Amino acid sequence: MTEPVDFVVAIPARYAATRLPGKPLRLLAGEPLVRHVARRALAAGAREVWVAADDSRIAEALEGSGVRVAMTSSAHASGTDRLAECARVAGWSADTIVVNLQGDEPFAPAEGIRAVASLLAGSGAEMATLAAPIEDAEMLFDPNAVKLVRNAHGDALYFSRAPIPWPRDAFAGDRTQLPAHEAGTWLRHIGIYAYRAGFLQRFASMPPGLLESIESLEQLRVLEAGFRIAVAPTPAPFPPGVDTPEDLARAEARISAG
């Protein structure tokens, strides 16, 4: 039996979300969204769960939830910067495994959170993340669904908003469906990460790369700098996160439906 991996979870929670202002405090089934996410992290068995917040109202909403709050600067450009400050506040050692669970994932499966921590521990890579199969052409062509390709060892080669890999012959005639004989080839990135606290600080200190700037995908900074990102299939589905009012309504319906 595999020994459980010791890890912590850090959840970036920014009040001034662009598409859903006040997102961490938006009510879902009568509770602030951030409390749902914190509950998922606790269910995964993390040694510590921290929320990296930028507004005291988020801290107030988490009182009695069993998680700790790091009040971080509202000037951070990214969630990675916010988590790097959280790690310093928490005082984690450089080799502590940190799982970055996005603050808009109220249905994140505990198995997935544990899996990305175990992947980092076992792979020797600087970062780890998860992926799921893409089963229809609509998702493949959706720029909001990030795609990735891996090498033979399971490490990420590239992340893109564009359809990758591109089946030249099949798409020359029909782009409405995926070639059946190549099922399982296309992967959707799931935005959960694990890294050690020391690499998190290094990541946050690196200047943005050209590819990151073009694709607006922060993880490309790591690949462009020559570091490894291990990728594994998620052991359980990650339902869509909450990024818009419509997403929030769908999440509410999901909970109502049990």
Buried (B, 14 or more C-beta within 10 A) or exposed (E): EEEEBEBBBBBBBBBEBEEBEBBBBBEBEEBBBBBBBBBBBBBBBBEBBBBBBBBEEBBEBBEEBEBBBBBBEEEBEBBBBBBBBBBBBBEBEEEBBBBBBBBBBBBBBBEBBBBBBBBBBEBEBBBBBBBBEBEEBEBBBBEEBBBBBBEEEBBBEBBBBEBBBEBEEBBEEEEEEBBEEEEEBBBBBBBBBBBBBBBBBBBBEBEEBEBBEEBEBBBBBBBBEEBBBBBBEBBBEBBEBBBBEEBBEEBBEBBEEE
